[in-house]
Amino acid sequence: MTVTKTYLTTSEVAQILGVNRITVFRRIKSGGIKAEKIGRNFAIPAEQFISHKKLTEDKKLEIKKIVEKAVKEYGETFKLLGDE
């Protein structure tokens, strides 16, 4: 049986985003993260952080072309950065 959460806590969102809870509160206040106030706590809809979109073949091809172009133009620089 798989149970998916409908809402996340500010601590869970902070962990997902790799930030602290204060940053999550600031983003809620600024509107960057949608949340519902329940008592003294915020409930954040999990759907904001779960992506069900899959890359289409066109998008995959576009990404591949961009990466190839970057490697072609900056390959030597990437190698030098990798050696540091």
VMD Tcl script that draws the C-alpha trace (Angstrom):
set ca {
  {0.00 0.00 0.00}
  {1.47 3.36 -1.03}
  {0.46 6.41 0.93}
  {1.26 9.79 -0.54}
  {1.14 12.90 1.56}
  {-1.15 15.68 0.48}
  {0.64 18.32 2.54}
  {4.22 18.86 3.67}
  {5.58 20.60 6.75}
  {7.95 23.53 6.57}
  {10.73 21.22 7.80}
  {10.08 18.73 5.00}
  {10.06 21.49 2.37}
  {13.29 22.92 3.79}
  {14.90 19.50 3.47}
  {13.66 19.06 -0.11}
  {14.95 22.49 -1.14}
  {18.17 22.25 0.84}
  {17.47 25.46 2.78}
  {16.58 26.25 6.38}
  {13.04 26.69 7.72}
  {13.40 30.48 7.95}
  {13.98 30.60 4.19}
  {10.82 28.52 3.67}
  {8.84 30.97 5.86}
  {10.21 33.90 3.86}
  {9.23 32.25 0.58}
  {5.75 31.57 1.92}
  {5.42 35.21 2.99}
  {6.64 36.49 -0.40}
  {4.30 34.14 -2.26}
  {7.05 31.95 -3.70}
  {5.62 28.94 -1.92}
  {1.90 28.47 -1.60}
  {0.82 27.36 1.87}
  {-2.25 27.18 4.04}
  {-2.14 28.41 7.61}
  {-3.53 25.82 10.00}
  {-3.42 27.13 13.53}
  {0.16 28.22 14.14}
  {1.58 26.00 11.39}
  {1.73 26.04 7.62}
  {0.57 23.16 5.46}
  {2.24 23.18 2.06}
  {0.59 21.27 -0.79}
  {2.98 18.49 -1.81}
  {2.03 18.84 -5.49}
  {4.27 21.93 -5.68}
  {7.32 19.75 -5.14}
  {6.38 16.57 -6.95}
  {6.85 16.80 -10.67}
  {4.84 14.37 -12.74}
  {5.99 15.85 -16.01}
  {8.20 13.73 -18.18}
  {10.58 15.09 -20.75}
  {9.37 14.69 -24.30}
  {11.75 13.39 -26.93}
  {11.90 16.89 -28.44}
  {13.00 18.38 -25.12}
  {15.57 15.61 -24.62}
  {16.99 16.31 -28.08}
  {17.06 20.05 -27.39}
  {18.93 19.50 -24.10}
  {21.39 17.14 -25.81}
  {22.14 19.75 -28.50}
  {22.72 22.46 -25.89}
  {25.08 20.24 -23.91}
  {27.00 19.24 -27.05}
  {27.35 22.90 -28.05}
  {28.62 23.85 -24.57}
  {31.14 20.99 -24.58}
  {32.31 21.94 -28.07}
  {32.75 25.62 -27.17}
  {33.95 25.29 -23.58}
  {35.30 21.75 -23.39}
  {38.85 22.81 -22.59}
  {37.61 25.18 -19.89}
  {35.50 22.40 -18.38}
  {38.58 20.15 -18.29}
  {40.64 22.84 -16.58}
  {37.89 23.46 -14.02}
  {37.65 19.73 -13.37}
  {41.37 19.58 -12.58}
  {41.09 22.23 -9.83}
}
mol new
graphics top color blue
foreach p $ca { graphics top sphere $p radius 0.5 }
foreach p [lrange $ca 0 end-1] q [lrange $ca 1 end] { graphics top cylinder $p $q radius 0.2 }
display resetview
